Amino acid sequence: MQIEIIDPDPEVDIDLMKKSVELVIGGEDKTSDYINVIFLGRKSLRKLKKEYFDLDVDTDVIVFNLNEPDEQLEGEIYLSLQQIKLNALRYGSDARNELQRVLIHGCLHLCGYEDKTSGQKAQMTLLEDRYLLKLEI
């Protein structure tokens, strides 16, 4: 699996990010040809959210699944480190931990999980917690 991290902040642990992606994709019994993780500024990610989802709101992650059904996963995960840091402050979390949680969340979306209902959100949070524990961070 090819994982490319594009425009990361110097403080980002690229090896940990790649490990997170591999852990989730493998843990969900999926295979992948490639996954790109792309860092954007907060305003740029908000513009993407508006353009592709018709929602004018701040967000920490947007995921685009680029494969056809029943094919290997191919996708792009867009992250806003600025928004992730704000979330970490809001939730009393460590920014490094919050980054991995949001990345795991994005990977789960690539694997087909949704978070539109409270039950779906609870399921994703449970999976995020499980993968964070496996990362031992």
Buried (B, 14 or more C-beta within 10 A) or exposed (E): BEBEBEEBEEEBBEEBBBBBBBBBBEBBEBEBEBBBBBBBEBEBBBEBBEEEEEEEEBBBBBBBBBBEEEEEBBBBBBBBBBBBBBBBEEEEBEBBBBBBBBBBBBBBBBBEBEBEEEEEEEBBBEBBEEBBEBBEB
